[in-house]
Amino acid sequence: MTSRFDRRNQFDNDLLELAADCRRQVRPVWERIEEVAYRNLSRVLAAFRELKISESDLGTSTGYGYGDTGRDRLEELYARAFEAETALVRPQIVSGTHAIALGLYGLLRPGDELLATTGRPYDTLAEVIGILPSPGSVAELGVSYREVELSSGGAPELEGIANAVGPRTKVAFIQRSRGYAWRPALSVKQVGEIVRAVKAANPATICLVDNCYGEFVSDGEPTAAGADLIAGSLIKNPGGGLAPTGGYIAGLRDLVEAAATRLTCPGLGRKVGPSLGMNRLYYQGLFLAPHVVGEALKGAVFAALLFERLGLEVSPRWDEERSDLIQGVRLRSPEAMVAFCRGLQGQSPIDSHVSPEPSGMPGYADSVVMAGGTFVQGSTIELSADGPLRPPYAVYLQGGLCTEHAILGALAAAQGLRAGGHLGRRKGGK
Ligand SMILES: *Cc1c(COP(=O)(O)O)cnc(C)c1O
């Protein structure tokens, strides 16, 4: 980091020195991330090659979307990249929550049971499942719900899960990412262990994985480890920063088709749905995703070390294995969360002048503070930070289309914390 950079951004000199030192220290971890990105891109490219993806696939459709071969071939491409039988990849899927909900509504019928195997699911699913009463929820259909907590260390309780699966357990739900919880993300291997425990108890139970933030973080997706269905958002990892909206669901053919009847309707399923100009962006985004995910991960590793050296508790630590993009940083108060987010916001390309305020958000029970001056609204593959204003007052930092931006954002957040008096005193400069 040069002194010119320093003057423009008004970072304290000792912070810049610390940043330079952190960048040296994380290099071996960055190299491992780059290796994973090479392997994932190689798998994605092999899928492009095998399917002979062509310029004619990049076109578009309107109205019903009949005969949109680019859309259909994109879905085949996703299926190959995710080692799934088939996939549904659509701009009509508004978000990750919507993609997961399609899976739930597609599969669950009155009298069935839904079992969460990884504790309380992500906040926005509470109203979908009916944990928070809500019109139209899965609970309203007469589906019962239970959950098995993770261990205090955040590991799946395989025995507890096997015991909880019964004859009525139609769907076992697995959340890979930490979401807004202070626990490690599950590795793909751990997801596979849950799937085996569930299937041993009831082979007919369908394992649905919330794969949000997990795509391309490691070698292979949960579908390769036995999951029946995975779902996620295109404005997170697999859209590569280019997708302006959308979601996907991938896995076994009959299950994906069941989900498609809920996206459109029975009889139409996946046969309709215009791509509305998204095809090229979705193809190109998937092509970029392994690299972009690597860039964001390198930024997260840097941030973990930076904030740890500034005396804060972080999860995961910089040299821990990762299975999602999220970097938790534990602050000590709601005010510190706001200061962190305001600092980061100042390094955003869009709306850098805006000052984040905590507020209510559809689907979230607690008030949430968010920083994210992104090109795509709410995109969290772009650099962003957010967190619910509740103990342990953790902000979750994620994304960054390039590592340089993630580093600048983390530094600005640190500067924001310091300016607000939210950093304890640190010994020495290192
Ligand atoms: C982001 C996320 C979701 C879905 O959120 P959307 O904002 O609807 O895309 C679900 N689960 C987890 C763990 C997530 O991180």
Ligand as a Chemical Component Dictionary entry (heavy atoms), coordinates in Angstrom:
data_LIG
# 
_chem_comp.id                   LIG 
_chem_comp.type                 NON-POLYMER 
_chem_comp.pdbx_formal_charge   0 
_chem_comp.three_letter_code    LIG 
# 
loop_
_chem_comp_atom.comp_id 
_chem_comp_atom.atom_id 
_chem_comp_atom.alt_atom_id 
_chem_comp_atom.type_symbol 
_chem_comp_atom.charge 
_chem_comp_atom.model_Cartn_x 
_chem_comp_atom.model_Cartn_y 
_chem_comp_atom.model_Cartn_z 
_chem_comp_atom.pdbx_ordinal 
LIG C1 C1 C 0 -28.590 -15.592 1.852  1  
LIG C2 C2 C 0 -29.045 -16.811 2.472  2  
LIG C3 C3 C 0 -30.297 -17.358 2.206  3  
LIG C4 C4 C 0 -31.279 -16.739 1.259  4  
LIG O1 O1 O 0 -31.311 -15.383 1.310  5  
LIG P1 P1 P 0 -31.857 -14.504 0.097  6  
LIG O2 O2 O 0 -31.543 -13.135 0.551  7  
LIG O3 O3 O 0 -33.288 -14.811 -0.010 8  
LIG O4 O4 O 0 -31.120 -14.895 -1.139 9  
LIG C5 C5 C 0 -30.642 -18.525 2.818  10 
LIG N1 N1 N 0 -29.797 -19.156 3.640  11 
LIG C6 C6 C 0 -28.573 -18.678 3.906  12 
LIG C7 C7 C 0 -27.677 -19.424 4.829  13 
LIG C8 C8 C 0 -28.151 -17.493 3.325  14 
LIG O5 O5 O 0 -26.938 -17.034 3.573  15 
# 
loop_
_chem_comp_bond.comp_id 
_chem_comp_bond.atom_id_1 
_chem_comp_bond.atom_id_2 
_chem_comp_bond.value_order 
_chem_comp_bond.pdbx_ordinal 
LIG C1 C2 SING 1  
LIG C2 C3 SING 2  
LIG C2 C8 DOUB 3  
LIG C3 C4 SING 4  
LIG C3 C5 DOUB 5  
LIG C4 O1 SING 6  
LIG O1 P1 SING 7  
LIG P1 O2 DOUB 8  
LIG P1 O3 SING 9  
LIG P1 O4 SING 10 
LIG C5 N1 SING 11 
LIG N1 C6 DOUB 12 
LIG C6 C7 SING 13 
LIG C6 C8 SING 14 
LIG C8 O5 SING 15 
# 
